[in-house]
Amino acid sequence: MLELLEIDLSTFYDGTAKLALLSDYEQQAKSLAGEGQDVVLTGAAPVWLYLRIAHALHGKAKSLHYRSPVTGDVLVFDHNPH
């Protein structure tokens, strides 16, 4: 079974996510994700934040998943050659 590093985007901000802090959110996600990990993004957050974090982690994460109570885990990308 795949061991996923969970990043909860709702912990990145208090109240409402701010576009002005987008680079801070991206840096926080990159720091948490490290290099070559299998990552899952979860938590209540705006769609634009999910999209930007997914873009920021492309090339850093080995695979990226999205998790919600409705969909379960959804694969966004997988760069594992095996």
C-alpha positions as CSV (number, residue, x, y, z in Angstrom):
1,M,0.0,0.0,0.0
2,L,1.2,3.5,-0.9
3,E,2.4,5.6,2.1
4,L,1.1,9.2,1.4
5,L,2.4,12.3,3.1
6,E,-0.7,14.3,4.0
7,I,-0.8,18.1,3.6
8,D,-3.9,19.7,5.0
9,L,-4.3,23.0,3.2
10,S,-6.8,24.3,5.7
11,T,-4.0,24.7,8.2
12,F,-2.2,27.2,6.0
13,Y,-4.4,30.1,6.9
14,D,-6.9,31.4,9.5
15,G,-10.4,32.3,8.3
16,T,-9.9,33.0,4.6
17,A,-7.0,32.2,2.3
18,K,-5.5,35.4,0.8
19,L,-4.1,35.7,-2.7
20,A,-1.5,38.1,-1.4
21,L,0.0,35.2,0.6
22,L,0.0,32.7,-2.2
23,S,3.8,32.5,-2.4
24,D,3.9,31.8,1.4
25,Y,1.4,29.0,0.9
26,E,3.5,27.5,-1.9
27,Q,6.7,27.7,0.1
28,Q,5.0,26.0,3.1
29,A,3.7,23.2,0.8
30,K,7.1,22.7,-0.8
31,S,8.8,22.6,2.6
32,L,6.3,20.0,3.9
33,A,6.4,17.9,0.8
34,G,10.2,17.6,0.6
35,E,11.6,15.8,-2.5
36,G,10.3,12.6,-4.1
37,Q,7.5,11.9,-1.7
38,D,4.0,10.6,-2.5
39,V,1.8,13.5,-1.3
40,V,-2.0,13.9,-0.7
41,L,-3.6,17.3,-0.5
42,T,-6.7,17.6,1.7
43,G,-8.6,20.1,3.8
44,A,-11.1,22.8,3.2
45,A,-9.5,25.3,0.9
46,P,-10.4,27.3,-2.2
47,V,-9.9,25.6,-5.6
48,W,-7.3,28.2,-6.7
49,L,-5.1,27.2,-3.7
50,Y,-5.3,23.5,-4.6
51,L,-4.4,24.3,-8.2
52,R,-1.4,26.5,-7.3
53,I,-0.1,24.0,-4.7
54,A,-0.5,21.1,-7.2
55,H,1.5,23.2,-9.7
56,A,4.1,24.1,-7.2
57,L,4.6,20.4,-6.2
58,H,4.9,19.2,-9.8
59,G,8.6,18.1,-10.2
60,K,9.0,17.9,-6.4
61,A,6.5,15.2,-5.5
62,K,6.8,11.7,-6.9
63,S,3.0,11.5,-7.0
64,L,0.2,13.8,-6.0
65,H,-3.3,12.9,-4.8
66,Y,-6.4,14.9,-3.8
67,R,-8.5,13.6,-1.0
68,S,-12.1,14.6,0.0
69,P,-14.8,12.8,1.9
70,V,-16.9,12.7,-1.3
71,T,-14.3,11.4,-3.8
72,G,-11.8,9.7,-1.6
73,D,-8.3,9.7,-3.1
74,V,-8.0,11.0,-6.7
75,L,-4.6,10.7,-8.5
76,V,-3.5,14.1,-9.9
77,F,-0.1,13.0,-11.2
78,D,2.3,10.0,-10.8
79,H,5.9,10.2,-12.0
80,N,6.9,6.9,-10.5
81,P,8.5,5.0,-13.4
82,H,7.6,1.6,-11.9
